């Protein structure tokens, strides 16, 4: 049972997933900071406030509906998804395609196979 667990825990797929998760979390923090500290303040200038989070707030009976905060979260999600796709998923797919393409042995053309059969038949006589 310990051997099976070791194979599972340290197998290639689990390690790949762990590395991908760590990279995605680091990339999420980086993109989140870019959105929060650079892009959203620029968008907030349009609404006359230093942050987009404070813009578009509906107040009804002392309850606040923060549409600006939600839009910030949407922009952050889209930017992180874009970055993860282009910096992690696409390179990984290319890497895996290269490995899979390299593992297949090339099949010789039909005329080469026929020539080899002829040579083998002549040398066997």
Contact map, one row per residue, 1 for C-alpha under 8 A:
11111000000000000000000000000000000000000000000000000000000000000000000000000000000000000000000000000000000000000000000000000
11111100000000000000000000000000000000000000000000000000000000000000000000000000000000000000000000000000000000000000000000000
11111110000000000000000000000000000000000000000000000000000000000000000000000000000000000000000000000000000000000000000000000
11111111000000000000000000000000000000000000000000000000000000000000000000000000000000000000000000000000000000000000000000000
11111111100000000000000000000000000000000000000000000000000000000000000000000000000000000000000000000000000000000000000000000
01111111111000000000000000000000000000000000000000000000000000000000000000000000000000000000000000000000000000000000000000000
00111111111000000000000000000000000000000000000000000000000000000000000000000000000000000000000000000000000000000000000000000
00011111111001000000000000000000000000000000000000000000000000000000000000000000000000000000000000000000000000000000000000000
00001111111001100000000000000000000000000000000000000000000000000000000000000000000000000000000000000000000000000000000000000
00000111111101100000000000000000000000000000000000000000000000000000000000000000000000000000000000000000000000000000000000000
00000111111111100000000000000000000000000000000000000000000000000000000000000000000000000000000000000000000000000000000000000
00000000011111110000000000000000000000000000000000000000000000000000000000000000000000000000000000000000000000000000000000000
00000000001111111000000000000000000000000000000000000000000000000000000000000000000000000000000000000000000000000000000000000
00000001111111111100000000000000000000000000000000000000000000000000000000000000000000000000000000000000000000000000000000000
00000000111111111110000000000000000000000000000000000000000000000000000000000000000000000000000000000000000000000000000000000
00000000000111111111000000000000000000000000000000000000000000000000000000000000000000000000000000000000000000000000000000000
00000000000011111111100000000000000000000000000000000000000000000000000000000000000000000000000000000000000000000000000000000
00000000000001111111110000000000000000000000000000000000000000000000000000000000000000000000000000000000000000000000000000000
00000000000000111111111000000000000000000000000000000000000000000000000000000000000000000000000000000000000000000000000000000
00000000000000011111111100000000000000000000000000000000000000000000000000000000000000010000000000000000000000000000000000000
00000000000000001111111110000000000000000000000000000000000000000000000000000000000000000000000000000000000000000000000000000
00000000000000000111111111000000000000000000000000000000000000000000000000000000000000000000000000000000000000000000000000000
00000000000000000011111111100000000000000000000000000000000000000000000000000000000000010000000000000000000000000000000000000
00000000000000000001111111110000000000000000000000000000000000000000000000000000000100010000000000000000000000000000000000000
00000000000000000000111111111000000000000000000000000000000000000000000000000000000000000000000000000000000000000000000000000
00000000000000000000011111111100000000000000000000000000000000000000000000000000000000000000000000000000000000000000000000000
00000000000000000000001111111110000000000000000000000000000000000000000000000001001100000000000000000000000000000000000000000
00000000000000000000000111111111000000000000000000000000000000000000000000000001000000000000000000000000000000000000000000000
00000000000000000000000011111111100000000000000000000000000000000000000000000000000000000000000000000000000000000000000000000
00000000000000000000000001111111110000000000000000000000000000000000000000000000000000000000000000000000000000000000000000000
00000000000000000000000000111111111000000000000000000000000000000000000000010011001000000000000000000000000000000000000000000
00000000000000000000000000011111111100000000000000000000000000000000000000010001000000000000000000000000000000000000000000000
00000000000000000000000000001111111111000000000000000000000000000000000000000000000000000000000000000000000000000000000000000
00000000000000000000000000000111111111100000000000000000000000000000000000000000000000000000000000000000000000000000000000000
00000000000000000000000000000011111111110000000000000000000000000000000100110010000000000000000000000000000000000000000000000
00000000000000000000000000000001111111111000000000000000000000000000000100000000000000000000000000000000000000000000000000000
00000000000000000000000000000000111111111000000000000000000000000000000000000000000000000000000000000000000000000000000000000
00000000000000000000000000000000111111111100000000000000000000000000000000000000000000000000000000000000000000000000000000000
00000000000000000000000000000000011111111110000000000000000000000000000000000000000000000000000000000000000000000000000000000
00000000000000000000000000000000001111111111000000110000000000000000000100000000000000000000000000000000000000000000000000000
00000000000000000000000000000000000111111111100001110000000000000000000000000000000000000000000000000000000000000000000000000
00000000000000000000000000000000000001111111110000000000000000000000000000000000000000000000000000000000000000000000000000000
00000000000000000000000000000000000000111111111000010000000000000000000000000000000000000000000000000000000000000000000000000
00000000000000000000000000000000000000011111111111110010000000000000000000000000000000000000000000000000000000000000000000000
00000000000000000000000000000000000000001111111111100000000000000000000000000000000000000000000000000000000000000000000000000
00000000000000000000000000000000000000000111111110000000000000000000000000000000000000000000000000000000000000000000000000000
00000000000000000000000000000000000000000011111110010010000000000000000000000000000000000000000000000000000000000000000000000
00000000000000000000000000000000000000000001111111000000000000000000000000000000000000000000000000000000000000000000000000000
00000000000000000000000000000000000000000001111111110110000000000000000000000000000000000000000000000000000000000000000000000
00000000000000000000000000000000000000001001100111110000000000000000000000000000000000000000000000000000000000000000000000000
00000000000000000000000000000000000000011001100011111110000000000000000000000000000000000000000000000000000000000000000000000
00000000000000000000000000000000000000011011001011111111000000000001100100000000000000000000000000000000000000000000000000000
00000000000000000000000000000000000000000000000000111111000000000111110100000000000000000000000000000000000000000000000000000
00000000000000000000000000000000000000000000000010111111100000000101100000000000000000000000000000000000000000000000000000000
00000000000000000000000000000000000000000001001010111111100000000111000000000000000000000000000000000000000000000000000000000
00000000000000000000000000000000000000000000000000011111110000000111000000000000000000000000000000000000000000000000000000000
00000000000000000000000000000000000000000000000000000111111000011111000000000000000000000000000000000000000000000000000000000
00000000000000000000000000000000000000000000000000000001111100011110000000000000000000000000000000000000000000000000000000000
00000000000000000000000000000000000000000000000000000000111111111000000000000000000000000000000000000000000000000000000000000
00000000000000000000000000000000000000000000000000000000011111110000000000000000000000000000000000000000000000000000000000000
00000000000000000000000000000000000000000000000000000000001111100000000000000000000000000000000000000000000000000000000000000
00000000000000000000000000000000000000000000000000000000001111110000000000000000000000000000000000000000000000000000000000000
00000000000000000000000000000000000000000000000000000000001111111000000000000000000000000000000000000000000000000000000000000
00000000000000000000000000000000000000000000000000000000111101111100000000000000000000000000000000000000000000000000000000000
00000000000000000000000000000000000000000000000000000000111000111110000000000000000000000000000000000000000000000000000000000
00000000000000000000000000000000000000000000000000001111110000011111110000000000000000000000000000000000000000000000000000000
00000000000000000000000000000000000000000000000000001011110000001111111000000000000000000000000000000000000000000000000000000
00000000000000000000000000000000000000000000000000011111100000000111111100000000000000000000000000000000000000000000000000000
00000000000000000000000000000000000000000000000000011100000000000111111110000000000000000000000000000000000000000000000000000
00000000000000000000000000000000000000000000000000001000000000000111111111000000000000000000000000000000000000000000000000000
00000000000000000000000000000000000000000000000000000000000000000011111111100000000000000000000000000000000000000000000000000
00000000000000000000000000000000001100010000000000011000000000000001111111110000000000000000000000000000000000000000000000000
00000000000000000000000000000000000000000000000000000000000000000000111111111000000000000000000000000000000000000000000000000
00000000000000000000000000000000000000000000000000000000000000000000011111111100000000000000000000000000000000000000000000000
00000000000000000000000000000000001000000000000000000000000000000000001111111110000000000000000000000000000000000000000000000
00000000000000000000000000000011001000000000000000000000000000000000000111111111000000000000000000000000000000000000000000000
00000000000000000000000000000000000000000000000000000000000000000000000011111111100000000000000000000000000000000000000000000
00000000000000000000000000000000000000000000000000000000000000000000000001111111110000000000000000000000000000000000000000000
00000000000000000000000000000010001000000000000000000000000000000000000000111111111000000000000000000000000000000000000000000
00000000000000000000000000110011000000000000000000000000000000000000000000011111111100000000000000000000000000000000000000000
00000000000000000000000000000000000000000000000000000000000000000000000000001111111110000000000000000000000000000000000000000
00000000000000000000000000000000000000000000000000000000000000000000000000000111111111000000000000000000000000000000000000000
00000000000000000000000000100010000000000000000000000000000000000000000000000011111111110000000000000000000000000000000000000
00000000000000000000000100100000000000000000000000000000000000000000000000000001111111111000000000000000000000000000000000000
00000000000000000000000000000000000000000000000000000000000000000000000000000000111111111100000000000000000000000000000000000
00000000000000000000000000000000000000000000000000000000000000000000000000000000011111111110000000000000000000000000000000000
00000000000000000000000000000000000000000000000000000000000000000000000000000000001111111110000000000000000000000000000000000
00000000000000000001001100000000000000000000000000000000000000000000000000000000001111111111000000000000000000000000000000000
00000000000000000000000000000000000000000000000000000000000000000000000000000000000111111111100000000000000000000000000000000
00000000000000000000000000000000000000000000000000000000000000000000000000000000000011111111110000000000000000000000000000000
00000000000000000000000000000000000000000000000000000000000000000000000000000000000001111111111000000000000000000000000000000
00000000000000000000000000000000000000000000000000000000000000000000000000000000000000011111111100000000000000000000000000000
00000000000000000000000000000000000000000000000000000000000000000000000000000000000000001111111110000000000000000000000000000
00000000000000000000000000000000000000000000000000000000000000000000000000000000000000000111111111000000000000000000000000000
00000000000000000000000000000000000000000000000000000000000000000000000000000000000000000011111111100000000000000000000000000
00000000000000000000000000000000000000000000000000000000000000000000000000000000000000000001111111110000000000000000000000000
00000000000000000000000000000000000000000000000000000000000000000000000000000000000000000000111111111000000000000000000000000
00000000000000000000000000000000000000000000000000000000000000000000000000000000000000000000011111111100000000000000000000000
00000000000000000000000000000000000000000000000000000000000000000000000000000000000000000000001111111110000000000000000000000
00000000000000000000000000000000000000000000000000000000000000000000000000000000000000000000000111111111000000000000000000000
00000000000000000000000000000000000000000000000000000000000000000000000000000000000000000000000011111111000000000000000000000
00000000000000000000000000000000000000000000000000000000000000000000000000000000000000000000000001111111100000000000000000000
00000000000000000000000000000000000000000000000000000000000000000000000000000000000000000000000000111111100000000000000000000
00000000000000000000000000000000000000000000000000000000000000000000000000000000000000000000000000011111110000000000000000000
00000000000000000000000000000000000000000000000000000000000000000000000000000000000000000000000000000111111000000000000000000
00000000000000000000000000000000000000000000000000000000000000000000000000000000000000000000000000000001111100000000000000000
00000000000000000000000000000000000000000000000000000000000000000000000000000000000000000000000000000000111110000000000000000
00000000000000000000000000000000000000000000000000000000000000000000000000000000000000000000000000000000011111011000000000000
00000000000000000000000000000000000000000000000000000000000000000000000000000000000000000000000000000000001111111000000000000
00000000000000000000000000000000000000000000000000000000000000000000000000000000000000000000000000000000000111111100000000000
00000000000000000000000000000000000000000000000000000000000000000000000000000000000000000000000000000000000011111110000000000
00000000000000000000000000000000000000000000000000000000000000000000000000000000000000000000000000000000000111111111000000000
00000000000000000000000000000000000000000000000000000000000000000000000000000000000000000000000000000000000111111111100000000
00000000000000000000000000000000000000000000000000000000000000000000000000000000000000000000000000000000000001111111110000000
00000000000000000000000000000000000000000000000000000000000000000000000000000000000000000000000000000000000000111111111000000
00000000000000000000000000000000000000000000000000000000000000000000000000000000000000000000000000000000000000011111111100000
00000000000000000000000000000000000000000000000000000000000000000000000000000000000000000000000000000000000000001111111110000
00000000000000000000000000000000000000000000000000000000000000000000000000000000000000000000000000000000000000000111111111000
00000000000000000000000000000000000000000000000000000000000000000000000000000000000000000000000000000000000000000011111111100
00000000000000000000000000000000000000000000000000000000000000000000000000000000000000000000000000000000000000000001111111110
00000000000000000000000000000000000000000000000000000000000000000000000000000000000000000000000000000000000000000000111111111
00000000000000000000000000000000000000000000000000000000000000000000000000000000000000000000000000000000000000000000011111111
00000000000000000000000000000000000000000000000000000000000000000000000000000000000000000000000000000000000000000000001111111
00000000000000000000000000000000000000000000000000000000000000000000000000000000000000000000000000000000000000000000000111111
00000000000000000000000000000000000000000000000000000000000000000000000000000000000000000000000000000000000000000000000011111
